[in-house]
Amino acid sequence: MKWLTDSWYQPKPIWLLLLPISMLYQIVIALRQLAYKVGLLKQQRLPAPVIVVGNITVGGTGKTPVVIWLAEHLKQAGYKPGIISRGYGGHADNYPQPVYPTSEPSTVGDEPVIISQQTLCPMAVSPNRVEAAQYLIDTQQCDIIISDDGLQHYALARNIEIAVIDGVRLFGNRYCLPAGPMREPIGRLRHVDFIIFNGHNSQADYVMTLNPGPVINVADSRVRRSLTDFTDQTVHTIAGIGHPERFFNYLTDSGLNITPHYFIDHHRFTAMDLQFNDTKPILMTEKDAVKCRAFATDNMWYIPVKATIDNNLADHILSKLAGIPHHG
């Protein structure tokens, strides 16, 4: 489907054929929003504040680093955050399913495992986000909930909405699915509380910078190297993420000679996927690495990233939280 996603961001006529479906999709979205507004569909409010982190386009915009950043700041402010997610790509026997740093991505999804490892916060995944949140409140005594990728899940009432925008690709052709990348019309952004741009944008109130860490061996995380150690050789690069070009371009800009290998977002890697018939290093994202650990060899490496967000966003979020009448 890469041809389709490419058409959203490049002038290709294929999306014109999909416009009628997009118009129908947009009508369904509007009717669903209206149903919640007039009470035909019910929102459930929890006994703890809820912060939703999401986006209005499909594909990777950087939500996971924002969730991790937000959880750390809430902990520093004295909260006990619980994190919920759909757990896309995972298939558990029972829900809500708790997530631990050692959880299997095939059970709970790849991004939840990363979030749990980085934050050590109580976390649960479920198709029913209300049940997942209530589970964390009841069993872990969480006093605030972060909903990962929950902007379009209106059944869960929320106190704060944060939208994350790709500062490079922005909104593509601005059409809704399937003719364009929009999950909701761009006007939806008028109703969110904070908008973060992943990458520089002159019109952004808040800009997120992703700061790469050391290159870590997938088979043994104690082994670490500098990215400059790889600049004198050709390396394989793999990415099963929403916007692989961001990762590949970063490595190229850093002076690496790469052989890129594209996979679909949330791809379930097997050992055969990484058989390139040579011993050259294989570099990947942390999201991919959590699914490769079971068969990792010593030539597999990943690059973690950590978010920084400017303009005192953490203070503004905490200030808004302070104005919420009840925290539990």
Buried (B, 14 or more C-beta within 10 A) or exposed (E): EEEBBEBBBEEEEEBEEBBEEBEEBBEEBEEBBEEBEEEEEEEEEBEBBBBBBBBBBBBBBBBBBBBBBBBBBBBEBEBBBBBBBBBBBBEBEEBBBBBBBEBBBBBBBBBBBBBBBBBEBBBBBBEBBBBBBBBBBEEBEBBBBBBBBBBBBBEBBBBBBBBBBBBBBBBBBBBBBBBBBBBBBEEBBEEBBBBBBBBEBEEBEBBBBBEBEEBBBBBEEEEEEEBEEBEEEEBBBBBBBBBBBBBBBBBBEBEBEBEBBBBEBBBEBEEEBBEEEEEBBBBBBBBBBBBBBEBBEEBBBBBBBBBEBEEEBBEBBBEBBEEEEEEE
